[in-house]
Every structure is written in structure tokens, then in C-alpha cells.
């Protein structure tokens, strides 16, 4: 086949395959794998990694059963307990709350250490 014909056929065939797969029922084995891979806990949570004043932080959120959000900040460089921020209305607020509390803890520790 020449390249021009292939370029024209590929989007059309992929669209037809996607449409066909969306209309056909999933076999039970595929449905089980799909449901296991796309559970609610995986979709509701969010994970982000950031650096603040040389400290690597892993920020994550999770949804509570009552609908509120909890943010968690873990220190990746030092063995310190994780910081939690609970009771936020949205996922973004929980992430920002956990980051804010972790930044405050880092700033307090740096204040007692002095300048490097």
C-alpha cells in the first residue's frame, strides 16, 4: 500500500474498531479485569511529587466515606511521619492543605537550624 492510502485508512479503521468495542458486551474475564483495574479508590485519589527547600515531598489525596477529602504529605528524603490534612471540600484544597502543612513544618525546622 502506498503511504497516502495508509494515512487515510488508519483513522477510519481505528474509529470503527473503537465503535465496535464500545457496543459489544465485555466477556466476564475482561469485565473483571476492567473493574479491578479501575476501582473507585484509584480514581478518587491523586498523587503528586514536589520539592520545597531541598526536601522532596509526595502529596496524595483520598476521598473519605462522608465525601470529604484528606491530603497526605510524606517526606521522601527523611524518615518523618506523614502529615495529614483532613476535612476539605475538594481534592485540590486537600492537596494544597497537605502541602501547606508540610511547608510549615519544614520552615519551623529550618528556623531552629539557622542558615546553611
N, C-alpha and C positions, 0 to 999 in steps of 0.2 A: 504494500500500500504506500501511497505517497504521503508525505507529511501533512499536506493540507487536508486530505480526507481524514486522516487520523485526528487532527486537531478539531475537526467538525464533529466527528463521531463520539469522541471520548466524553464530552459534557452531556451529550444526549443519552448515551448508554448509562452513564453513572446516575443520571436523573431517573431513568426508567428503573434501574435496579433499586434505588432508594425508595421509589414509589411502590414497587412491588413488595419490598421487605416491610414497608410500613403497613401494608394491607393484609399480609399473611399472618396468621397466628403463630406465635413462637412455640416451638416444641417445649415440653416440660423441662428438659435439661437446660436448654438455653434460657428459659424464663427463670429458673432457679439461679443460674449464674448471674443473670442480669439483676435480679433482686438482691443477691448477696453483694455484688459489686457496687450497687447504687443505693445503699441503705441510708436512712434519714440522718444518722449521726455523721456520716461522711459528707453529706450535702450541707448540713446546717453549720458545720464547723468551718473555721478559716484559720490558716496558718501563715505567718509572715516572719521573716528574719530581718533584723536591723542591727545597726551598730550605733551606740551612743557613748561618746567619750572613750573609745577604745574597748568598750565592753560589747560583746555580741549577745544579742537578746533574741529569743524565739518567742514570738507573740502568737497566741492562739485564742480562739473563742469557741464557746459551746452554748447550745441552747438548753435552758433548764425546762423541766416539765411544766412549769407555770407560764412559760412563754417569755420569760426574761432571759437576758444574755449575761454570761460570765466571761471575763477576759482573764487570761493567764499569761504571765511573763516569766520565762525561765532564763537563767543566766547560763550561757554555754561555756564560758571560759573559766568560771569559778564555781566550786560546789556550794551553792547557796540555795536555800529553799525558794520555791516558786512563789511569785506574788500573784494574788488573785484580786480581781475587782468584780464584784457581784451586783446584780440588780439593775442592769441597764436595759433600756427600751429597745435599742437597735444594736446590730452587730458591730457597726462602725464605732459607736460610742463605747462599747465594751473593749474593743481593740485599743482605742485611744486612752481609755481609763487605765488599762493594764500598762501601757507604755508610759503614761504619766507617773504612775506609782513606781515603776522601775526606775525612771529617770530621777525621781525624788530620792530614792534610796541610794543611787549612785552619787548624786550630788552631796548628800549628807556624809557618805563615806569619804568622798574626796575632800570635804571641808575639814575633816579631822586629820587627814594625811598631810595636807599642805600642798605646796607647789611641787611638781616633779622636777 
